[in-house]
Amino acid sequence: MDFEKLSSGTCPVGRALAHVGDTWSVLILRDVTFGMRRFDQLQKNLGIAPNILTRRLAALTAAGVLERRRYSERPPRDEYVLTESGRDFLPVLHVLGAWARKHHGEGALSALIDTATGDAVDAVVVDGRTGRTLAELDLSLVPPPAMSLSDSETAATP
């Protein structure tokens, strides 16, 4: 897979996946979201090999999704916190969970809860302009204005 092409291509889905598209990265973001910000916490909860966790944290930091912050000088220890880009990813994470609950919800599953009310949250994606869910819209994808139709036929699709 050509990650350089994905990360600079015309398809925004390809660009997103180039930064957060593997299973470990998404699970790391999930855990950081829910308070596990230290390497040892992430490693223990995920059961991930230290070398893989190190690479994924470095990639998420380089992508600007996580920020490394020092919490101890002696010994030197860092934690990982969401950046603005990482916080903007949270709705994607929550909708992915909602999709899995609906279509792959066999057995016991965690639930997303509004901590202020205690109510379950039904995460959906809506058009910010109209408030309509994307699932109810008839959508199409158009190439960027600078591309001709023949160029768009060979461009990556979502």
FENCORHU-V89414 format. One record per helix or strand. SS is the DSSP state (H for helix, E for strand). FROM is the first residue (numbers start at 1). LEN is the number of residues. If there is no record, write none. Layout:
# FENCORHU-V89414
ss:SS from:FROM len:LEN
ss:SS from:FROM len:LEN
This chain:
# FENCORHU-V89414
ss:H from:3 len:6
ss:H from:12 len:9
ss:H from:23 len:11
ss:E from:38 len:1
ss:H from:39 len:8
ss:H from:50 len:13
ss:E from:66 len:7
ss:E from:77 len:6
ss:H from:84 len:20
ss:E from:113 len:1
ss:E from:120 len:1
ss:E from:126 len:1
ss:E from:133 len:1
ss:H from:134 len:3
ss:H from:149 len:6
